[in-house]
Amino acid sequence: MGRRELSVLISESLQRLFFKMVVHFSALLSALGEQNVALALQVNIEGFHNVIELCKNHELKLFCPSTIGAFGPETPKNPTPDLTIQRPKTIYGVSKVYMELLGEIMRYRYFTMP
């Protein structure tokens, strides 16, 4: 099977694929995201929204990892508790917190978990 490149911003292209699980890593990281906030919001938030809607509509599993970028300087370190304050200082970090919270809501509303 060959490699396919596609954009999370084009939901129609995602609809043509057939699979059982999505592993979502697409994001504009901090350095580039801070230089182009509008693009970072589009890729990181709109892109995630397209992916989660695809999973919801086609009953697909979704794995979407977060990152240390979701925290901020106020977060306790070594070890960081599972439940802790998240006050990121970058667009990338804010988009990761959004992803975590939207993912949690979508999971409880639309997805059944084993």
C-alpha positions in Angstrom: 0.0 0.0 0.0 1.4 3.4 -1.0 1.8 6.5 1.0 -1.0 9.1 0.8 -0.7 12.8 1.7 -3.8 14.8 2.5 -4.8 17.8 4.3 -6.8 17.9 7.5 -8.3 21.1 6.3 -10.0 19.5 3.3 -12.7 17.3 5.0 -13.9 16.1 1.6 -10.6 14.4 0.9 -10.8 12.7 4.3 -14.2 11.3 3.4 -12.8 9.3 0.5 -10.5 7.2 2.7 -11.4 3.9 4.2 -9.8 2.9 7.5 -10.8 1.9 11.1 -8.6 4.2 13.1 -7.1 7.6 12.8 -3.8 8.6 14.4 -3.8 12.4 14.3 -0.5 14.2 14.6 -1.2 17.2 12.4 -0.3 20.5 14.0 1.6 23.7 13.4 4.2 23.8 16.2 5.0 26.8 18.5 7.7 28.5 16.5 5.8 28.7 13.2 2.4 29.0 15.0 3.5 32.2 16.8 4.6 33.7 13.5 1.3 32.9 11.7 -1.5 32.6 14.4 -4.3 32.4 11.8 -2.7 29.5 10.1 -2.0 27.8 13.4 -5.6 28.1 14.5 -6.8 26.8 11.1 -4.5 23.8 11.1 -4.6 22.9 14.8 -8.2 23.6 15.6 -10.2 23.4 12.3 -8.1 20.5 11.2 -8.8 18.6 14.5 -12.5 19.4 14.2 -12.5 17.9 10.7 -10.8 14.8 11.9 -13.0 14.3 14.9 -16.1 14.8 12.8 -14.8 12.2 10.3 -14.4 9.7 13.2 -17.8 10.5 14.6 -19.6 10.2 11.3 -17.8 6.9 10.3 -17.5 5.4 13.8 -13.7 5.4 13.6 -11.3 5.1 16.6 -9.1 8.2 17.2 -5.7 8.5 18.8 -4.6 12.0 19.2 -1.7 12.6 21.6 -1.2 15.7 23.5 2.1 17.3 24.4 4.0 19.1 27.1 3.1 22.3 25.2 -0.4 22.0 26.8 1.0 23.1 30.1 2.6 26.4 31.1 5.0 27.8 33.6 2.4 27.5 36.4 2.1 23.8 36.0 3.8 21.7 38.8 6.8 19.7 37.6 8.5 16.5 38.5 6.1 14.7 38.4 3.3 16.6 36.8 0.0 15.4 38.2 -2.6 13.8 35.9 -5.1 16.5 36.9 -3.3 19.9 36.9 -3.5 23.5 35.8 -3.0 24.0 32.0 -2.2 27.6 31.1 -0.1 27.4 28.0 1.5 30.6 26.7 1.6 29.7 22.9 -1.1 29.2 20.3 0.2 25.6 19.8 -0.3 24.9 23.6 -3.8 26.5 23.6 -4.8 24.4 20.6 -3.6 21.2 22.4 -5.7 22.1 25.4 -8.7 22.7 23.1 -8.0 19.3 21.5 -8.0 17.5 24.8 -11.2 19.2 26.1 -13.1 18.7 22.8 -11.9 15.2 22.6 -13.2 14.5 26.1 -16.6 16.0 25.4 -16.9 14.1 22.1 -15.9 10.9 23.7 -18.7 11.1 26.3 -21.3 12.3 23.9 -20.7 10.2 20.8 -18.2 7.4 21.3 -18.5 4.3 23.3 -15.4 3.2 25.0 -14.5 -0.4 25.9 
